[in-house]
Amino acid sequence: MYLGDIVKLETPIFVTFAAILTWSLLSVSGRVILLKYSLAPATFVFIQMLSGGMALVLLSPKRIKTIGLMPLTQYHTWAFGGFRVVAASFYAGALIYLSAANLSFMGASNVTMSVLYVWFVLNRKPTLRELPGHIIIVIMWVLLALQFDGQFNNPGIWLLLVSQFIITIAITLGETHPLNQSNNSGDTFYLTGMVLVASAAILLSLSYIASRFESQLPSDFYPTIRAHVAGFILEDLLNPAAWLLGIITGVSFRAAAIYYSLRAVKLTSSEFYLGSMAFMPFTNMALEDIAMRFGFLPTVKLEFYQILFGSIICAASLYIIYCKRAKR
């Protein structure tokens, strides 16, 4: 199959579902690897970003000559990468308090936050037809939060909200990136590589800052905050397993996830892309079920009401993006 044939396959629906699937594959495979080999999460992600980014750049010799280092001189590249890294850290912090499936269900509400954000920032006003979907999302989100230990005092809820807000900014930056304005998939391919390299550099810098900061904290400082700061520190960098598995998953799943995310927001919109992530809890659950059946993950069962409220949030998100597609 030639590149032109591949580009023809890149319809808005195709790239959106490819993004959902690759993010799910990245999440579940990463969880399996981190649990099995006890790798430092920040180190594993750093290797994924660096290897995935370098692979995409080296596979684009034509763009190296024509575009060169231009993406690294643009604000959008560094901001997109930086917000992605910080959002991931808050999401990882939320995983301490909530399961991955529950986070995915609550994360499906991000379409409401994204609609509000692009309304104020990009002046894309939502329609009245969408309003019932947003109301249902807010109600179900509250009911789902009440199912958790500590309810609204659970730190995982607030860590997730911060992560969602930051990722909304990042996705909007990806949509408006100067090199993501043409319909040239080769440019997006190269841009993805540069974004990942920039993200790896940001994570490396944050690791140094976090290690210096943590060393100055009193021994009795808030354990939760200390653990969050320590999460940025790159440890065990010479672990061969971390490099081997990080390169494999970085070149495949992480590179593909960022690429298809950038293509999706270009061919659709930030709101449509984030709303479509409502499918992700179900792809996550399907992949995790396979992993549990083969003994790669411990068996975990969700409560009925958690699945019910989460599924309604997902359905409301899909209703909203249906309204947006109908408006087009």
N, C-alpha and C positions, 0 to 999 in steps of 0.2 A: 504494500500500500504506500502510495506516494504522499508527500507532505500536503499537497493540494487536496487529496482525498480525505486526509485526516481533518483538515480545516473545514471541509464541507460537513463533517460530522458534528462540528462544534456549534450546534444550535443552543439557544439559551437554556432549554430544558436539559440537554445532554451535559453541558458544562456544570450546571447547577447540581445535578445528581452525581456527577463525577466528583465534585468537591465534597458533597456529603459522604460518599462512599470512602474517599481517600482520607478524610478527617477521621472517620470511624475506624478504618484500618490502622491509622496512625495511633489513635487513642488506645484501642484494645491491644494491639501488638506492643505498644510502649508499656502498658500496664503489665502485660505478661512478662516482658523482658526485665522490667524494674523489680518485680517481685521475685522472679526466678534467680536473677544474678545479683540482687541487692546493689544495683548501681546507683551512683549519685545522680539524681534527676537532672540537675543543672548541667552537669558534665555531659550526660547523655544527649540532652537537647542541644548543647553547644556543638557537639560532634555532628549531630544531624544537620544543623543549620550550615555549618562550615562545609561539610562534604557535599550536601545537596546543592548549595550555592555554587561551589567550585565546579561541580559536574556540569551544571546547566550553562555556566559561563564558558567552560572549555568546549562544550558541544555546540557553541555558537561562534565559530571563527569569523564568519562574515560580520556579525554584530560587533565583535571585538575591534574590527577595523573601522567600521562605520560609526558606531556609537561610542565605543571605548569606555572610559570611566565616567562618562556624563551622568549616569544615574547616581553615582556617589557624590556628585556635586549638587544634587537637588534635594531640597528640604523634604519633599514628600517621601523619598526613599528612606531616609533616616527616621523620620517621624513614624512612618508606617511600621518599620522594623522595631523601633523603640516601643511603641504602644503595644505591638504584638507581644513582645517579651514581657513587659510589665503586666499586661492582662493575663498572660499565661501564669505568672507568678501568683497573682491573686486567685486564679482558678485552682492552682495547685494547693494553695492555702485552704481554700474552701473544701477540698477533698479530704482534709483532715477531719472535718465535722459532718460531711454529707457524702452519700454514695455517688458514684459516677452517673448512675441512671437517674437519680433524683436531681442532680445538677443539670443533666441534659434536659429533663422535663422543665425545670425552672428556667433554664436558658432559652427555651422555646419562646418565652415571653419577650425576648429581646426585640422582636419586631415592633412592639409598642414603643420602646425606648428609641429605636432607630427612626420611626415615623416622626416622633416629636423632635428628634435631633435634626433630621434633614429639613423639617418644616422651618425651624428657626435658622439653620445655617445655610441651606440651599434653596429655601423658599419654595419647597415642594409641598403644597398644602394637601392634606389627606381629604378624602371624600366622606360625606355623611354615611355612605353605605358601609364604611369600614368600622364605624363607631360601635355597633353591637359586638364585633369581634374583640375590640380593645376592652370593652366593659367586661366581657366574659373572661378574658385573660387576667385582668386585675382581680376579679372575684376568685377565680380558681387558684391564682397565685397565692392569695391570702390563705385560702383553705388548705392548700398544699403545705404552706409554711407552718400552719398550725399542727401538722402531723409530725413535725420534727421534734427531737429532744430540745427542750428549752424554748421552743417556738420562736418568737422574734428576738429572743435573747441569744439564739444560736449564732455564733460568729460567722458560720459558713454562709448564712443568708446575705450578710452585709459584704463579705468578701466577694461573693458572686455578683452582687449588684455593682460593685466597683469594677470588677472584671468586665461585666457586660457594657458598662458605660465606656470604658476605655476601648473595647473591641469595636464598638459602634463608631468611635472616632477613627480608628485604624481602617475600618472597611470603607468609610467615606473618603479617607485619604487615598486608598487604593483606587477607588472609582474615579477620583479627580486627578490622579497622577498624570503628569504631562506625557509620559511614555506609554500610558494605557488608554490614550484617546483614539488611536487608530484601531482598525480591525485586523491588525497584523499579528498573528499568533506568534510569529518568530520574535517580534519585539517584546511581547509579553513573556515569552520563554526566557529571553535574556534578562529582562527586568526582574523576573522571579529569582534568577541566580544572584543578581546584584542585591536584591532585598534580603535574601538569606545570608549573604556575606556580611552585609551591614548589620543584620540582626545578631550574627555571631560576634561581631566586633563590639556591639553594644553590650551583649551579655558578658563578654570578657571584661569590659570596663566596669560593669556593675559588680562583677565578682570581686574585683580588686577593691572597689569602694566599700562593698559589704563586709569584706574581711577586715578592713581597717576600722570600720565603724563598730563591728561586733566586738573587736578586741578592746574597745574603749568602754563597752557597756559593763555596769556592775554585775556581779555574779547572780544577784537576786532580782535582776531586771525582769520585766514581764516575759514569761516563757514563750507566750504566743508570738509576741513581736520579735523576740530573739530568734525563734525558729523561722519566722518569715524572712528575716534578714539573712539568716544562714542559708536559706534556700537558694540564694543567688550565688553562693560560693562554689567554685569549680573544685571538686575534690577528686582524688584518685584519677588524675588525668592520664596516667601511664597504664591504666588497666586495658589489656589487649581486648578483652570481651566488650568493653565499652566502645572501643574504636571499631571493631569488626561489626557489631550489631548496630552501632550508631550510623556507620557509613551505609550499611545495607538499607536501613529504614529511612535514612536521610535522603539518599539518592532516589529512592522509590516513593515512599508514601509522603514524606514531608514536602519534597520538591513538587510532587503532583498536587498536593492539597493547596499550597500557596498559588501555584500556576492556575489551577481551575477556579480558585477563589477570585483571582484578579480577572480572569476571563468572564466569570459569572457576573461580577459587578459591572463590567464593561458592557456586556450584552443585555443585562437586565437593569438592576439598580441595587443600591445598598439595602433598601427595605425588602425588595423581593428576595435577595440572597439570604438575608438574615431570617426572614420569615420561612424560607424553604428549609432552614436548619431544623424546623419542627419535625422533619423526618428522621433526624439524626438519633434521637433516643431509641427509635425502633431498630435502626441499623446497628446501633451500639448493643442493644439487648440481644439481637440475633447473633452477632459475632461473639459476644460474651457467653452466650448460651453454648455455642460451638466450643469455645475455649474451655468452659466448665465441663462439658461432656467428655472432653479429651484429657481432663485433669490439669490443664494449664492454669486455671484460676479456681480459687475456692468457691464453693457453691453459695450463692446469696439469693434470697428471695425477697421481692418487694411486697409491701402490704397492698391490699386491694385498693384502698382509697388513694394511695399514692399513685398507682397506675391510672385510676379513674380520673383524678384531678389533672394529672400530668397529660393524659390523652386528650382531655377537653381543651387544655391550653394549646396543644399541638393542632387540634382541629380548628380552633379559633384563629391561630396564626395562618393556617392554610386558607381559611376563608378570607382573611385580609389580603393575602397575595393574589387570590383569585379576583378580588375586587379591583386590585391594581392592574392585573393583566386585562380585565374587562374594560377598564378605563382607557387602556392603550388601543 
